[in-house]
Amino acid sequence: MMNIEKIREDIQKRKGETLHFCFRGSRGQVDDFQGVITDTFRGVFLVHSFSDNRVKSYSYSDVLIENLVFEDIDS
């Protein structure tokens, strides 16, 4: 069973790794990109997106409710 604390720990361990991200936003919006987790805070974490060279912030609850999914590049 996933909870916010386990998600936070997993994301902190993967800080600096290049990953594949897929964010499902409102109204069917999908943002599919490769990037790296650059920083973690209590409520959010930052991802540098290589596709548009921007830093995006996500909450740990985005991962919990599966709006944001990430995996290794070669998966």
N, C-alpha and C positions, 0 to 999 in steps of 0.2 A: 504494500500500500504506500503510495507516494503522499508525502506531506510537504509543506513549505520548507521545513528545516532540512529534509533530505534533499530536496531540489536545490536549495541554497548551497549545501555542502558539495553536491555534484557539480554545480556550475563553478564554484570556487576552485575545485580540483581541475577543471577543464580550462581555466583561465590561461590565455596564451596559445591555445590550440586552434588551428584552422578547422572550421566545421561548416557543414551545410545546414542552413536555416530555412524554415518555411513558416511564414506568419500568415494566419488567416484572419483578416480584419473584417470590418463591417461590410455589409452589402456585397458579399462574395469576393472582396478584394483579397488577392493572394500575392505575397511578396516572397519570392524564392531567391535566395542569394547565398554566397559563400562569405564568411567573415571570421573574425576572431573576437572572443570575449576579452575586453581590455580592462574592465574594472568591475568590481562588485561592491554593492552597498547594502544596507539593511533591507530596503524595500525594492530596489531595482538593480539591474546590471546593465552594462554598456557593451554594445557589439559594434565593431568597426566593419562596415560592409564594403567588400572589395568592388562590387559592381557599380556603386555610385559614389564611393569614397566618402561616405558619411558615417557618423556615429549615431547609432539608434539605441534607445533605452527601452527595456522591457521589464515587466514585473515578474516575480517568481510565480504569481498566480496565473500569468499568461501561459506558463509551462504546465502548471497544475491542471488547468482546464483545457489544455492542448490547443490553444490558439497559436502557440509558438512550439514548433517541434524542431529539434536539432539532432544531427547525427554526424559520424565521421565522414569525411569526404569520399572514402572508398567503399562506403556501405551502399 
